[in-house]
Amino acid sequence: MQLDETMLLSMDPAERQALLVSTPEDQWFERKSARVTADVFAKSIIGMANAEGGLVVVGLSDGVVEELSAHARHINELRRVAQTHCAPPPRVRFAELPVDDGKVVLLADVSPGRTVHESTSGHCYLRVGDSTMKLSAAQREELLYDRGAAEYEARPTPGITVGSLDAGLVDGLRQAIGAQGNDERVLAARSLLDLHGEVTIAAFLLLAPRPQELMPYAHVRVLRYLSAHAGTGGRQSLADDGDRRIEGPIPHVIEQAAALVEEWMPRRRALREDGKFGPVDVVPRDAWLEGLVNAVVHRSYSMAGDHIRVHLYPDRVEIESPGRFPGIVDPERPLEIARYARNPRIARVCNDLGITQEKGEGIVRIFDEMRMRGLADPIYRQTSGSVRLTLLSTPRLDAETEARLPGGAHGVLEVLRAAGRPLGTGEIAAGIGRRRPATIRALKALQEVGEVVWEGKSAKDPRATWRLPTGD
């Protein structure tokens, strides 16, 4: 259960204390002693403001409620931390909550920022799971680079009022977070209203009956192919009735798109977990579902005119979503990508509704699911305006072979599989977005382990091509 100020206010002091003491720290909740320094408290505030916001409770140490009255002057200093130790000051709302034995704790409710916040000493922090990490200069640059898209979901939606939203969805959110009061209180509890009480784009995408009336690009398109290659014109392999668009509020889009993908997922006969032979998805459900949810929750909604596409081939699943990885991260090393929610409000509500876990393990989980099935590692490729995730049904290379492959090698295999024909070195280099020398290194490494075959009349044959081994 996620803690929420409105939920805490509705409890009696003893129940409130029990919950504050027992709830594990996570992405949105942290405990601090009344003796916490202003610098350390500022670090927590900044980390949450740069992520999805959250609650910091002051006055709890090792499960014991401290006496705040003994630290009155220091508590007043903590109340001013946002202005005295942060630049620019994040939005923080303070409240003193009575707990058992007549004591009180200080609650800081931090809203997700619309810009990058740092300490007055120049340090930048980000809340990741149950800890707050200090960002390097490069990581801060990543955060700054992508903050414009994060700010987009916080903008008001012109002409939309709280009454325009789906009452059932709002009630579902109210129950999920244990909030009380009118709809405005529920939305405010998740920063879904702006400073002027206007409905934000995040609220509209999550809770409106049909957001596509104003944002037609906010949908998921699922396409099913009969061949491993899409083809063009008369050779197109798109199945009859194999192109569907899923529309509606985000929770419904995820649910309905997942149901359609599950229905259309290619299957093969294999030994199942129950020890019997039967139909098995070519790509494990938990892997593609995590990829789909990540695409919907973290896509760039500011990129009007583009939408999420899920391509189902007999041998793979491809999920492409608008928006690049934040900043300068390397898609060739996806497991090293620091957790960052482009849409913090959307991400948090989806967690409230049980759609996501938001523990920073999305990419890791996809890798784990594929490896547990003995399948090739997921491949992430970044274009000028999107990220594409490819989940292959081919067996995973052994660890020793993987260690011998340079960067770009998996991209080479993906390009050759997608093309369905032999390609020249230049074509492959263009496909993976790398220079020719780096592409040649990757090709030769793959040739050494038997993953690609070179065909040409001589070492300098300009018409020489590379192909996958027969039967791949």
C-alpha positions in Angstrom: 0.0 0.0 0.0 1.3 3.5 -0.9 1.0 6.0 1.8 -0.9 9.2 1.0 -1.5 12.3 3.0 -5.3 12.1 2.7 -5.2 8.5 3.8 -3.1 9.3 6.8 -5.3 12.2 7.8 -8.4 9.9 7.9 -6.8 7.6 10.5 -6.8 7.8 14.2 -3.4 8.5 15.8 -2.6 4.9 16.9 -3.5 3.5 13.5 -1.5 6.3 11.8 1.6 5.6 13.9 1.4 1.8 13.2 1.3 2.4 9.5 4.1 4.9 9.4 6.4 2.6 11.4 5.6 -0.6 9.5 5.4 0.6 5.9 8.6 -0.3 4.0 10.4 2.6 2.4 10.0 2.7 -1.3 10.0 5.0 -4.3 7.5 7.4 -2.7 8.1 7.0 1.1 11.1 7.7 3.4 11.5 8.0 7.1 13.9 10.5 8.8 14.9 11.1 12.4 14.1 14.5 14.0 17.9 14.9 14.2 18.3 14.7 10.4 20.5 17.6 9.1 19.1 20.1 6.7 21.6 19.0 4.0 20.4 15.3 4.3 16.8 16.3 4.4 17.3 18.5 1.3 18.8 15.5 -0.5 15.6 13.5 0.2 13.4 16.3 -1.0 15.4 16.9 -4.2 15.5 13.2 -5.0 11.8 12.8 -4.8 11.1 16.1 -6.7 13.4 14.9 -9.5 11.5 11.5 -9.6 7.8 11.0 -9.0 7.3 13.0 -5.7 6.4 11.3 -2.5 6.3 11.6 1.3 9.1 12.1 3.8 8.1 11.7 7.4 10.3 13.3 10.1 10.3 12.1 13.7 10.7 8.3 13.4 14.0 6.5 14.2 14.3 2.7 14.4 10.6 2.3 14.8 10.4 4.8 17.7 8.4 8.1 17.6 10.6 11.0 18.7 9.5 14.1 20.6 9.4 16.8 18.0 8.8 19.5 20.6 12.4 19.0 21.8 13.6 19.9 18.3 11.3 22.9 17.6 13.9 25.2 16.2 15.5 22.5 14.1 12.0 21.5 12.7 11.4 25.1 11.6 14.8 24.9 9.8 13.6 21.7 8.0 10.4 23.4 6.9 12.5 26.1 5.1 14.9 23.6 3.4 13.1 23.8 0.1 13.9 27.5 0.0 17.3 27.6 1.7 19.0 24.4 0.4 17.4 23.7 -3.0 17.6 25.4 -6.4 15.1 26.0 -7.7 12.8 25.3 -4.7 10.6 22.2 -5.2 7.0 22.2 -4.2 6.7 20.8 -0.7 3.6 20.8 1.5 4.2 20.3 5.3 1.7 18.9 7.9 2.1 17.9 11.5 0.3 14.6 12.1 -0.7 13.5 15.6 0.4 10.0 16.5 0.0 7.9 19.7 0.8 9.3 23.2 0.1 12.9 22.1 3.2 13.1 19.9 3.4 14.4 16.4 5.5 13.7 13.3 6.3 16.1 10.5 5.1 15.0 7.0 6.6 16.5 3.9 4.5 15.9 0.8 6.8 16.5 -2.2 5.3 17.1 -5.7 7.2 15.9 -8.8 9.2 18.7 -10.2 8.7 20.4 -13.6 12.4 21.1 -13.9 15.7 19.6 -12.5 16.3 20.4 -8.8 19.6 20.4 -7.1 21.2 21.5 -3.8 22.5 25.0 -3.4 26.0 23.3 -3.3 25.4 22.0 -6.8 24.6 18.3 -6.1 21.7 16.6 -8.0 19.8 13.6 -6.6 17.2 11.1 -7.8 15.0 8.8 -5.9 15.4 5.3 -7.2 13.5 2.5 -5.4 14.1 2.8 -1.6 17.2 4.9 -1.9 18.3 8.3 -3.1 21.2 8.4 -5.6 23.6 11.2 -6.3 23.8 11.9 -10.0 27.0 12.3 -11.9 27.4 15.2 -14.3 26.4 12.9 -17.2 23.4 11.6 -15.4 22.3 15.1 -14.5 22.6 16.0 -18.2 20.3 13.0 -19.0 17.7 14.2 -16.5 17.8 17.8 -17.8 17.7 16.6 -21.4 14.4 14.7 -20.9 12.7 17.1 -18.4 10.7 18.8 -21.1 8.7 15.6 -21.8 8.2 15.1 -18.1 6.9 18.7 -17.8 4.4 18.0 -20.6 2.1 15.7 -18.5 1.9 18.4 -15.8 0.4 21.0 -18.2 -3.4 21.7 -18.0 -5.7 20.3 -20.6 -7.6 23.2 -22.2 -11.4 23.0 -21.8 -11.3 19.9 -19.6 -12.8 20.0 -16.1 -13.0 17.4 -13.3 -16.5 16.7 -14.4 -15.2 15.7 -17.8 -13.4 12.7 -16.4 -14.8 9.2 -16.0 -16.4 9.0 -12.5 -15.8 5.3 -12.3 -12.1 5.6 -13.0 -11.8 8.4 -10.5 -13.6 6.3 -7.9 -11.2 3.4 -8.7 -8.3 5.7 -8.0 -9.9 6.9 -4.8 -10.3 3.3 -3.5 -6.7 2.4 -4.7 -5.1 5.1 -2.7 -7.5 5.2 0.2 -8.4 8.8 -0.3 -11.4 10.6 1.1 -13.2 13.8 0.0 -14.3 15.0 -3.3 -12.8 14.3 -6.7 -10.6 17.3 -6.6 -9.0 16.0 -3.4 -8.4 12.6 -5.1 -6.7 14.2 -8.1 -4.7 16.6 -6.0 -3.4 13.6 -3.9 -1.5 12.4 -7.1 -0.6 15.9 -8.5 -3.2 15.4 -11.3 -4.3 19.1 -10.9 -2.0 22.0 -11.6 -1.4 24.9 -9.2 -4.6 26.6 -10.4 -6.7 23.5 -10.0 -6.8 22.7 -13.7 -6.9 19.1 -14.9 -3.5 18.0 -16.2 -2.7 16.1 -19.3 -1.7 13.1 -17.1 -5.2 13.1 -15.5 -6.8 13.4 -18.9 -4.8 10.4 -20.3 -5.5 8.3 -17.3 -9.1 9.1 -16.4 -10.9 10.6 -19.4 -13.5 8.3 -21.1 -11.7 8.8 -24.5 -8.5 10.9 -24.5 -8.1 10.3 -28.2 -10.7 13.0 -29.0 -8.0 15.6 -28.2 -4.9 13.4 -28.5 -5.6 10.9 -31.4 -2.0 9.7 -31.2 -2.4 8.3 -27.7 -3.2 4.8 -28.7 -1.6 1.4 -29.2 -1.6 -0.3 -32.6 -1.1 -4.1 -32.7 -0.1 -5.7 -36.0 0.2 -9.4 -36.7 2.3 -10.8 -39.5 2.2 -14.2 -41.2 5.9 -14.1 -42.1 9.1 -13.2 -40.3 9.4 -10.2 -42.7 6.8 -7.5 -43.1 7.2 -7.1 -46.8 5.8 -4.4 -49.0 3.1 -4.0 -51.6 1.9 -7.3 -53.0 4.5 -9.2 -50.8 3.2 -7.7 -47.5 2.7 -10.4 -44.9 0.2 -8.5 -42.6 -2.6 -10.9 -41.7 -6.1 -10.2 -42.7 -7.7 -8.3 -39.9 -4.2 -8.2 -38.3 -4.1 -4.4 -37.7 -6.0 -3.1 -34.6 -5.9 0.2 -32.8 -6.6 0.2 -29.1 -8.0 3.4 -27.7 -9.4 4.7 -24.4 -7.8 5.8 -21.0 -4.4 4.4 -20.2 -5.6 1.6 -17.9 -8.0 0.3 -20.5 -5.5 0.6 -23.3 -3.0 -1.5 -21.4 -5.6 -4.1 -20.5 -7.2 -4.4 -24.0 -3.9 -4.3 -25.8 -2.5 -7.1 -23.6 -5.6 -9.2 -24.2 -5.2 -8.8 -28.0 -1.5 -9.6 -27.9 -2.2 -12.7 -25.9 -4.8 -13.8 -28.3 -2.6 -13.2 -31.4 0.7 -14.4 -29.9 2.4 -17.0 -32.1 2.8 -20.4 -30.4 4.8 -23.5 -31.0 4.5 -27.0 -29.6 7.1 -27.5 -26.8 7.6 -29.0 -23.3 5.7 -26.8 -20.9 6.4 -26.1 -17.2 3.8 -28.7 -16.2 6.0 -31.4 -17.9 3.7 -31.9 -20.8 4.0 -31.0 -24.4 1.6 -28.4 -25.7 1.3 -24.8 -27.1 3.9 -22.4 -25.8 4.2 -18.7 -26.6 7.3 -18.0 -28.7 8.0 -15.1 -26.4 7.2 -15.4 -22.7 4.1 -13.4 -21.6 5.8 -11.6 -18.7 8.5 -10.3 -21.0 6.3 -8.8 -23.7 3.7 -7.5 -21.1 6.4 -5.6 -19.2 7.6 -4.2 -22.5 4.1 -3.1 -23.5 3.4 -1.5 -20.1 6.7 0.3 -20.1 5.9 1.7 -23.6 2.5 3.0 -22.6 3.6 4.5 -19.2 6.9 6.0 -20.3 6.3 7.0 -23.9 6.7 10.7 -24.9 3.2 12.0 -25.1 4.5 15.3 -26.2 5.4 13.8 -29.6 2.1 14.3 -31.3 1.5 12.4 -34.5 3.2 9.2 -33.4 1.8 6.2 -31.5 3.0 2.9 -29.9 3.2 -0.1 -32.3 3.4 -3.8 -31.3 4.5 -6.0 -34.2 3.9 -9.7 -33.8 6.0 -11.9 -36.1 6.1 -15.7 -36.1 9.6 -15.5 -34.5 9.7 -12.3 -32.5 7.8 -9.4 -30.9 8.8 -5.8 -31.6 7.4 -2.9 -29.5 8.2 0.6 -30.6 7.3 3.7 -28.6 7.7 7.5 -29.3 10.5 9.2 -27.4 14.2 8.3 -26.9 15.9 7.1 -23.8 16.6 10.0 -21.5 19.6 12.0 -22.5 22.9 10.3 -23.5 22.3 6.8 -22.2 23.6 3.9 -24.4 20.8 1.6 -25.6 23.5 -1.0 -26.2 23.8 -1.3 -22.4 20.2 -1.3 -21.3 20.8 -2.9 -18.0 22.9 0.1 -17.0 20.1 2.6 -17.7 19.2 4.4 -14.5 15.5 4.4 -13.7 13.8 7.5 -14.8 10.1 8.0 -15.3 9.4 10.4 -18.1 5.8 10.7 -16.9 6.0 10.5 -13.1 2.3 11.2 -12.4 1.2 8.6 -14.9 3.7 6.1 -13.5 2.6 6.6 -9.9 -1.1 6.2 -10.7 -0.4 3.1 -12.7 1.4 1.7 -9.7 -1.6 2.7 -7.5 -3.9 0.7 -9.8 -1.6 -2.3 -9.8 -0.6 -2.0 -13.4 3.1 -1.5 -12.6 5.5 -2.0 -9.7 7.8 0.9 -10.4 10.7 -0.5 -8.6 13.2 0.4 -11.3 13.2 -3.3 -12.4 11.3 -3.1 -15.7 14.2 -3.7 -18.1 15.9 -6.1 -15.7 12.7 -8.2 -15.5 12.4 -8.4 -19.2 16.0 -9.7 -19.4 15.3 -12.2 -16.6 12.2 -13.6 -18.2 13.9 -14.1 -21.5 17.0 -15.7 -19.9 14.8 -18.0 -17.8 13.3 -19.4 -21.0 16.8 -19.7 -22.6 16.0 -17.1 -25.2 18.2 -14.4 -26.7 18.6 -11.1 -24.7 16.2 -8.3 -25.5 17.5 -5.8 -28.0 16.9 -2.1 -27.6 17.4 0.2 -30.6 17.0 3.9 -30.6 16.0 6.0 -33.6 15.9 9.7 -33.9 12.5 9.8 -32.2 11.7 6.4 -30.8 12.9 3.3 -28.9 12.2 -0.2 -30.3 12.4 -3.3 -28.1 12.8 -6.7 -29.9 12.1 -10.0 -28.2 13.4 -12.9 -30.2 12.4 -16.5 -30.0 15.9 -17.7 -30.9 18.0 -19.5 -28.2 20.4 -17.4 -26.1 24.1 -17.5 -26.9 26.3 -19.0 -24.2 28.0 -16.7 -21.8 31.5 -17.2 -23.3 30.2 -16.3 -26.8 28.3 -13.3 -25.5 31.5 -12.0 -23.9 33.3 -12.1 -27.2 30.8 -10.0 -29.1 31.4 -6.2 -29.4 28.8 -3.5 -29.2 26.4 -3.5 -32.1 26.5 -7.3 -32.7 23.0 -7.9 -31.5 21.8 -5.0 -33.7 23.4 -6.7 -36.7 21.4 -9.8 -36.1 18.2 -7.9 -35.7 18.8 -6.0 -39.0 19.5 -9.2 -40.9 16.4 -10.9 -39.4 14.2 -8.0 -40.2 15.5 -7.7 -43.8 15.0 -11.4 -44.6 17.8 -11.3 -47.2 21.5 -10.9 -47.4 22.8 -7.3 -46.9 25.9 -5.4 -47.7 28.2 -4.0 -45.0 27.0 -0.5 -45.7 23.3 -1.4 -45.5 24.0 -3.1 -42.1 26.0 -0.1 -40.8 23.1 2.2 -41.8 20.6 -0.1 -40.1 22.4 -0.2 -36.8 23.4 3.5 -36.9 27.2 2.7 -36.5 30.2 3.6 -38.6 31.6 1.1 -41.1 34.7 0.0 -39.1 32.6 -0.7 -36.0 30.1 -2.6 -38.1 32.9 -4.7 -39.6 34.2 -5.6 -36.2 30.8 -6.7 -35.1 30.3 -8.8 -38.3 33.6 -10.5 -38.0 33.0 -11.4 -34.4 29.6 -12.9 -35.3 31.2 -14.7 -38.2 33.7 -16.3 -35.8 31.0 -17.7 -33.6 28.9 -18.9 -36.6 26.1 -16.4 -36.3 26.5 -14.8 -39.8 27.9 -15.9 -43.1 29.9 -13.8 -45.6 29.4 -14.3 -49.3 31.6 -12.7 -51.9 34.1 -13.5 -54.7 37.1 -11.8 -53.0 38.0 -9.9 -49.9 37.4 -6.6 -51.7 34.3 -7.6 -53.6 32.0 -4.5 -53.5 28.9 -6.8 -54.0 29.8 -9.0 -51.0 26.9 -9.6 -48.6 26.3 -11.0 -45.1 23.4 -13.4 -44.3 22.2 -15.5 -41.4 23.1 -19.2 -41.5 20.6 -21.4 -43.3 17.8 -22.4 -41.1 18.0 -19.4 -38.8 
